[in-house]
Amino acid sequence: AIAARRNRATVYRAQKRYAEADALLHDCEARARELGLQSELAPIWQEQANLLAATGAYRASTEKFRQARQEFLAGQNQLGAADCAIEQGQHALDRRDVATAEALFRQAEPALAQHPHHLWRALGGLARCAAARGDRAEALARYRAALGTIAALRERLATEAISSSVYQLASDLHAEALGLALAANEPE
């Protein structure tokens, strides 16, 4: 029930129903503590961090991401910690804090070697960072790696609906890569 309520808070955040999302997440956190469900806290804090970033409270968001990552790592959940770093990196990139974003994507990358469904996000983030720094060669290499990871992932997906969702994300990443390649006069 806690995970379902946390997921509903994620939907509320996407709908910009921030007060409702915040109330629901605080309720989830209190319930997890009451029931002694320590493993539920990190994903709740991660969503709280995303909510704080969505409302412009970046300093509080950074602290909440740190708290979530620490809890994921305490529970031996490297993938959860890496996912936090990717999400925080995206928020940093949205604020044009390229150095912070790049450090977070690089921090996440090693834990994702066996997780292509997350790895492409880190590679795509590193591509965007390289592009923002003006390093077209690195950006194109990272875009190629991200798109190659997505292509391999799509071949293994069980349902067309999931594959189509990944295709849309890949299409967006591909469009960014093409734009950069055209600007660099490297259409390959």
C-alpha positions as CSV (number, residue, x, y, z in Angstrom):
1,A,0.0,0.0,0.0
2,I,2.9,2.4,0.7
3,A,4.4,1.9,-2.7
4,A,1.0,2.5,-4.4
5,R,0.6,5.7,-2.5
6,R,4.1,6.8,-3.3
7,N,3.4,6.1,-7.0
8,R,0.2,8.2,-6.7
9,A,2.4,11.0,-5.3
10,T,4.6,10.7,-8.4
11,V,1.5,11.1,-10.6
12,Y,0.4,14.1,-8.6
13,R,3.9,15.7,-9.1
14,A,3.6,15.1,-12.8
15,Q,0.2,16.8,-12.7
16,K,1.7,19.7,-10.7
17,R,-0.5,18.9,-7.8
18,Y,2.4,19.5,-5.5
19,A,0.6,20.0,-2.2
20,E,-1.2,16.8,-2.6
21,A,2.0,14.9,-3.5
22,D,3.8,16.4,-0.5
23,A,1.0,15.4,1.9
24,L,0.8,11.9,0.5
25,L,4.6,11.4,0.7
26,H,4.7,12.6,4.3
27,D,2.0,10.2,5.1
28,C,3.9,7.4,3.4
29,E,7.0,8.2,5.3
30,A,5.2,8.3,8.7
31,R,3.5,5.0,7.9
32,A,6.8,3.3,6.8
33,R,8.4,4.4,10.1
34,E,5.4,3.3,12.1
35,L,5.6,-0.2,10.5
36,G,9.4,-0.4,10.7
37,L,9.7,-0.6,6.9
38,Q,13.1,0.9,6.6
39,S,13.5,-0.3,3.0
40,E,10.5,1.9,2.0
41,L,12.1,5.1,3.2
42,A,14.7,5.5,0.4
43,P,12.2,5.5,-2.5
44,I,9.9,7.8,-0.5
45,W,12.8,10.3,0.0
46,Q,13.8,10.0,-3.6
47,E,10.3,11.0,-4.7
48,Q,10.3,13.8,-2.1
49,A,13.6,15.0,-3.6
50,N,12.0,15.0,-7.1
51,L,9.1,17.0,-5.7
52,L,11.4,19.5,-4.1
53,A,13.2,20.0,-7.3
54,A,10.0,20.4,-9.2
55,T,9.0,23.2,-6.9
56,G,12.4,24.9,-7.2
57,A,13.7,24.0,-3.7
58,Y,17.0,22.7,-5.1
59,R,19.1,22.9,-1.9
60,A,16.5,20.9,0.0
61,S,16.2,18.5,-3.0
62,T,19.9,17.9,-3.0
63,E,19.9,17.1,0.7
64,K,16.9,14.7,0.2
65,F,18.6,13.0,-2.7
66,R,21.7,12.5,-0.5
67,Q,19.6,11.0,2.3
68,A,17.9,8.6,-0.1
69,R,21.2,7.5,-1.7
70,Q,22.7,6.9,1.7
71,E,19.7,4.7,2.7
72,F,19.8,2.8,-0.6
73,L,23.5,2.1,-0.1
74,A,22.9,1.1,3.6
75,G,20.4,-1.5,2.2
76,Q,23.0,-2.7,-0.4
77,N,20.8,-1.3,-3.2
78,Q,23.4,0.1,-5.7
79,L,20.9,0.4,-8.4
80,G,18.6,2.6,-6.3
81,A,21.5,4.8,-5.3
82,A,22.5,5.1,-9.0
83,D,18.9,6.0,-10.0
84,C,18.9,8.8,-7.4
85,A,22.2,10.1,-8.9
86,I,20.7,10.0,-12.4
87,E,17.6,11.9,-11.4
88,Q,19.5,14.5,-9.4
89,G,21.9,14.8,-12.4
90,Q,18.9,15.6,-14.7
91,H,17.7,18.2,-12.3
92,A,21.2,19.8,-12.1
93,L,21.4,19.7,-15.9
94,D,17.9,21.4,-16.1
95,R,19.4,24.2,-14.0
96,R,22.5,24.3,-16.3
97,D,24.8,23.1,-13.5
98,V,26.8,21.0,-15.9
99,A,29.7,20.2,-13.5
100,T,27.3,18.8,-10.8
101,A,25.2,16.9,-13.4
102,E,28.3,15.3,-15.0
103,A,29.7,14.2,-11.6
104,L,26.4,12.6,-10.7
105,F,26.0,10.8,-14.0
106,R,29.6,9.5,-13.7
107,Q,28.9,8.4,-10.1
108,A,26.0,6.4,-11.3
109,E,27.5,4.8,-14.4
110,P,29.7,2.0,-12.8
111,A,26.7,0.5,-10.9
112,L,24.7,0.3,-14.1
113,A,26.9,-2.0,-16.2
114,Q,24.4,-4.8,-15.9
115,H,21.3,-2.6,-16.0
116,P,20.8,-1.3,-19.5
117,H,17.3,0.0,-18.7
118,H,19.1,2.6,-16.5
119,L,22.5,2.8,-18.1
120,W,21.2,4.6,-21.2
121,R,19.9,7.4,-19.0
122,A,23.4,7.9,-17.5
123,L,25.0,7.8,-20.9
124,G,22.4,10.2,-22.3
125,G,23.0,12.6,-19.4
126,L,26.8,12.4,-20.0
127,A,26.1,13.2,-23.7
128,R,24.1,16.2,-22.8
129,C,26.8,17.4,-20.4
130,A,29.5,17.0,-23.0
131,A,27.3,18.9,-25.5
132,A,26.8,21.7,-22.9
133,R,30.6,21.9,-22.4
134,G,31.0,22.1,-26.2
135,D,32.8,18.8,-26.5
136,R,31.0,17.5,-29.6
137,A,33.2,14.4,-30.1
138,E,32.5,13.1,-26.6
139,A,28.8,14.1,-26.8
140,L,28.4,12.1,-30.1
141,A,30.2,9.1,-28.7
142,R,28.0,9.2,-25.6
143,Y,24.9,9.6,-27.7
144,R,25.9,6.6,-29.8
145,A,26.6,4.5,-26.7
146,A,23.2,5.5,-25.2
147,L,21.3,4.8,-28.4
148,G,23.1,1.4,-28.9
149,T,22.1,0.5,-25.3
150,I,18.5,1.4,-26.1
151,A,18.5,-0.6,-29.3
152,A,19.8,-3.7,-27.6
153,L,17.3,-3.2,-24.8
154,R,14.4,-2.9,-27.2
155,E,15.3,-6.3,-28.7
156,R,14.8,-7.9,-25.4
157,L,11.6,-6.3,-24.3
158,A,8.6,-8.6,-23.8
159,T,5.7,-6.3,-24.8
160,E,5.2,-3.9,-27.6
161,A,3.8,-1.3,-25.2
162,I,7.0,-1.2,-23.2
163,S,9.1,-1.3,-26.4
164,S,7.1,1.6,-27.8
165,S,7.6,3.6,-24.7
166,V,11.4,3.0,-24.9
167,Y,11.2,3.8,-28.6
168,Q,9.8,7.3,-27.8
169,L,12.6,8.0,-25.3
170,A,15.1,6.7,-27.8
171,S,13.6,8.9,-30.5
172,D,14.0,12.0,-28.3
173,L,17.6,11.1,-27.6
174,H,18.3,10.4,-31.3
175,A,16.9,13.8,-32.2
176,E,19.3,15.5,-29.8
177,A,22.2,13.4,-31.2
178,L,21.3,14.3,-34.8
179,G,21.0,18.0,-33.9
180,L,24.5,17.9,-32.4
181,A,25.9,15.8,-35.3
182,L,24.5,18.3,-37.8
183,A,26.0,21.2,-35.9
184,A,29.3,19.4,-35.9
185,N,29.0,18.5,-39.6
186,E,29.3,14.8,-38.6
187,P,26.0,13.2,-39.9
188,E,27.1,9.6,-39.2
